[in-house]
Amino acid sequence: MKRQGTFPFTAIIGQDTMKKALVLNVVNPKLGGVLIQGEKGTAKSTAVRALADLLPPRRCIKGCRFHCDPDDRANWCDECHEKYDHEEPPVEMLPMKVVELPVSATEDRVVGTLDIEAAIREGKRSFETGILADANRNILYVDEINLLDDHVVDVLLDSAAMGINTVEREGISYSHPARFSLVGTMNPEEGDIRPQLLDRFALSVKVAGEQDPEKRAEIIKRRLAYEADPEPFLKQWKDEQAKEVRRIERAMKLLPQVTVSNDILLLAARISITLGVDGHRADITLIKTAETIAAVAGHTEVTKEDIREASRLVLPHRMRRRPFEEQTLDWTEVDKVIDDEA
């Protein structure tokens, strides 16, 4: 039977922290993505792929291969600059999407390729886009990200740091914007992830199988119903899906209005100092995440509780650890810092 659509995001039972982390990255694409770690069969891939149905449309320059933002000229591709630097570009509304990067993808497939013969013959650059071009202003999803080839990991690190993908061949180079939210899933039993790549994720979540018998039975029931006949199952969840889309859109509109007091900034700094977190990226990400949590909750001022929730997502993978040491975090230290604040 022909499958129609993906399993609905709102029909996934449990895994609330994982779903929240994914939604936060939709509401605020500047967060920088999420790493989801867990055993097989815990709805990691299902949740990420289901997210595609909740992604809101956004303004894009019509016909642009990189879906440039018409309101963000500083990050336009060269082609848009050549066409529209002195005039208003045509605009179309396109939905965000989840772009998958297979673990087996070659470097050329990821970054794109330059046609050297065309450059020599016609004297102009001819670029065939890759996965990073498609991922610009979208969500880039890598399943089993810990098994990704080192060369591809290096490319992802460069693009994530600079927001630009540059391809160089035979003295000819081509650059284009590559700003994306990186979502990775992995089973820790199959190998670790490079520390440099781990640090690029804004948030991290660990998931496990549901231990409540009734909930497990409901998971089986919903999955079998979906596989037996997807269309009526998707219709059954249509209203819940629409409700979640509206919640995301409201949060996106509210996010620019969210404010952070000096007391909250100091609190974020104290938490990082108490835990001995390296660098300042954790502090900044903690605040950005708390702002987004506030927007999703529907209030415009970041609270201590927003910081508390954000800390659970931002800090676990940033803790220093020794080789062969389990990465654990005593949340009582964080809670003490938060609760001690007047």
C-alpha positions, 0 to 999 in steps of 0.5 A: 500500500502506498504510504501517505505522509509521515507519522504525526508529531503530536501522535508520538507518546512520551519523549516530551523533552526531545519534542520540546527541544525540536520545537524550540529549534523551529521557533528559533532557528538561530539556536543551533540544533539538537543532538538526540542520543538513545537506544534503537526504537525510541522514536528519534528518527520518527520525531525528526521526520515528523517535524517537517509537517509542523514547519512554518512557511518563510519569505524567500527570494523567488527562484533562488537556489539557496532560498535567500531571505529577502530581508537579510541582504548581508547573507544573500548568495552572489546570484541574488546580489547580482540580480537584486542589489539595486531593486526589490527582489520578488518574494515567495512563501516557502515552507521550511523543510527537513533535509536529510544528510545520509551517513554514506554521503560523499563530500561532493554530494554534501558541498556541491560540485564545480564544473571546471570544463564549463569554467574553462570553456565559457569563462564563468563559474558553473556550480551544481548545488549539494545538500548544504545548499538545500539545507540553507535556512532549513533543518539539516538532519543526520541520522547516526551522526556519530558514524559520519565520515571525518571529511564530512564532519569537517565540512559541517563544522566549517559551515556551522561556524561560518554560515557559508559553504565554500567549494574550491577546485583547480583555483576556482572557488564558489561560496554560498550561504549555508545557515541551518539548524543541525539535528543529529540522532545517534545510539551511543552504543555504536560509538562516540561523537567528535567533541568539536561536533558535539560542541556545535549542538545548542541542545542535547537530549537523551531518550529511553524506551517508555517503561509504563505498560499502558503507554507502551501498549498505546505506542504499539496501537498507534503504530499499527493503526498508522501502518495499516491505513495511514490516511484515516490515522493522519486525519484523526490527528489533523486538528492536533497538528494544526494546533501545534503549528499555531502554537509554534507560529505564536511563539515565533511572533512573540520571540522578538519581544522577549526580554532578559533582565540583568539578574537573569544574565548574572544567573546564567553566568553563575551557573556556568561558573559553578559547573566549570563549563569552558568558554562562553558559548554555554552562557549565551546558548543558555540565555537564547534557549531560555528566551525561546522557552519563554516565547513557547510558554507565552510570556515576554520576560525570561524567568528563573524557571525558564533558565532552569528548564534551559539548563537541562537542555544546554549543559549536559553535553558541555561538561568536562569529562575524563576518558571512560567517565560517564557524563553525568550532571548533579542538577542539585548544584544548578538548582541551588544556584537558581534557588539561592538567587533573590 
